[in-house]
Amino acid sequence: MPHLSDDGLSVTLDLHGARVPEAEGLVLAAAELAAECGRSTLRVVHGASTTDWDGGNRTVKTAVLALLSSGDLDAWVASAHHAEGAVLLGLRPLGPPDREPLTLAELR
């Protein structure tokens, strides 16, 4: 089951348990909402996924990286730093910080 935590500056979205289509939607929604609420970073935990050698099966990790490379996150993301099992996104805050913590329910 995916999980979201928010300390008021940075949001962490853990995608463990999500299927690829759900993960893509959650990442897009989290980036947009976090930027709108003035957060500076979004950490997306995708895990250390594997893929078939023939490339036939997409994984959450490859889907997240494809969102970055396609430009789908460009409106909200200024930078991306890859780590093992996660990617840290530097956001373009679009508004003043909102003190109310973001929740996973707001992304769906």
Residue pairs with C-beta under 8 A, 6 or more apart in sequence:
1 16
1 17
2 13
2 14
2 15
2 16
2 17
2 18
2 22
2 23
2 26
2 104
3 13
3 14
3 16
3 104
4 11
4 12
4 13
4 14
4 30
4 102
4 103
4 104
4 107
5 11
5 12
5 14
6 12
6 34
6 39
6 101
6 102
6 103
7 101
8 39
8 97
8 99
8 101
9 39
9 40
9 41
9 97
10 39
10 40
10 41
10 42
10 43
11 30
11 34
11 39
11 41
11 42
11 43
11 102
12 42
12 43
12 45
13 26
13 27
13 30
13 42
13 43
13 44
13 45
14 45
15 23
15 26
15 27
15 44
15 45
15 46
15 47
15 60
15 64
16 45
16 47
18 26
18 60
19 60
20 58
20 59
20 60
20 63
23 46
23 60
23 63
23 64
24 63
24 64
24 67
25 107
26 104
26 107
26 108
27 44
27 64
27 67
27 73
28 67
28 72
28 73
29 106
29 107
29 108
30 42
30 44
30 102
30 107
31 42
31 73
31 76
31 77
31 89
31 91
32 75
32 76
33 102
33 106
33 107
34 42
34 76
34 91
34 102
35 75
35 76
35 91
35 92
35 93
35 94
35 95
36 94
36 95
37 95
37 97
37 98
37 100
37 102
38 93
38 94
38 95
38 96
38 97
38 98
39 91
39 93
39 97
39 102
40 90
40 91
40 93
41 88
41 89
41 90
41 91
42 77
42 88
42 89
42 91
43 86
43 87
43 88
43 89
44 64
44 86
44 87
44 88
44 89
45 85
45 86
46 59
46 60
46 61
46 64
46 85
46 86
46 87
47 60
47 61
47 85
48 61
48 84
48 85
49 59
49 60
49 61
49 62
50 59
51 57
51 58
51 59
51 62
58 66
64 87
65 87
67 73
68 77
68 80
68 87
73 89
75 92
76 91
76 92
76 94
77 89
77 90
77 91
77 92
78 90
78 91
78 92
79 89
79 90
80 87
80 88
80 89
80 90
81 87
81 88
81 90
